[in-house]
Amino acid sequence: MVEKIAIQGVVEDNKRKHLTKEANQMFQALEQRDTLFVCMNMDEYTELAFSNLKKCLVIDVSELNAYLLAAFSSVVMEEAAFQYVVQDKTEE
């Protein structure tokens, strides 16, 4: 199931916030037991913010594989990352 959601306070002016508080806010809003977050062009600050949280993993879209998709109860992707995956799949 694909659902487009917006979580207030996590992205401002099309830029990701890099604080654990915002990462935790996003995780709590999903009400899931474990979540895989997929980012487009992930940076070290995003990785550090999510590394403080248990039960979630954040990866760059280039690291995405079938095992990770199956291992988590929910997957959250940035819109750009989702478009990258869809575009890559249609080109094959």
For each residue, the residues with C-beta under 8 A, 3 or more apart:
1:
2: 82
3:
4: 79
5: 29
6:
7: 10 11 25 26 29
8:
9: 12 17 22 25
10: 7 16 17 22 23 25 26
11: 7 14 15 16 17
12: 9 15 17
13:
14: 11
15: 11 12
16: 10 11 39 46
17: 9 10 11 12 22
18: 22 43 45 46 48 49
19: 22 23 49
20: 23 24 49 50 52 53
21: 24 25
22: 9 10 17 18 19 25 26 49
23: 10 19 20 26 27 46 49 50 52 53 56 58
24: 20 21 27 28 53
25: 7 9 10 21 22 28 29
26: 7 10 22 23 29 30 37 76
27: 23 24 30 32 35 53 55 56
28: 24 25 31
29: 5 7 25 26
30: 26 27 35 74 76
31: 28
32: 27 35 73 74
33: 55 73
34: 55 56 72 73 74
35: 27 30 32 55 56 57 72 73 74 75 76
36: 56 57 58 59 68 69 71 72 74 75 76
37: 26 50 56 57 58 59 76 77
38: 58 59 60 61 64 75 76 77 78 81 82
39: 16 42 46 58 59 60 61 78 81
40: 60 61 78 80 81 84
41: 60 80
42: 39 46 47 58 59 60
43: 18 46 47
44: 47 48
45: 18 48 49
46: 16 18 23 39 42 43 49 50 58
47: 42 43 44 50 51 58
48: 18 44 45 51 52
49: 18 19 20 22 23 45 46 52
50: 20 23 37 46 47 53 56 57 58
51: 47 48 58
52: 20 23 48 49
53: 20 23 24 27 50 56
54:
55: 27 33 34 35
56: 23 27 34 35 36 37 50 53
57: 35 36 37 50 68 72
58: 23 36 37 38 39 42 46 47 50 51
59: 36 37 38 39 42 63 64 68
60: 38 39 40 41 42 63
61: 38 39 40 64 77 81 84 85
62:
63: 59 60 68
64: 38 59 61 68 69 85
65: 68 69
66: 69 70
67: 70 71
68: 36 57 59 63 64 65 71 72
69: 36 64 65 66 72 75
70: 66 67
71: 36 67 68
72: 34 35 36 57 68 69 75
73: 32 33 34 35
74: 30 32 34 35 36
75: 35 36 38 69 72
76: 26 30 35 36 37 38
77: 37 38 61 81 82 85
78: 38 39 40 81 82
79: 4 82 83
80: 40 41 83 84
81: 38 39 40 61 77 78 84 85
82: 2 38 77 78 79 85 86
83: 79 80 86 87
84: 40 61 80 81 87 88
85: 61 64 77 81 82 88 89
86: 82 83 89 90
87: 83 84 90 91
88: 84 85 91 92
89: 85 86 92
90: 86 87
91: 87 88
92: 88 89
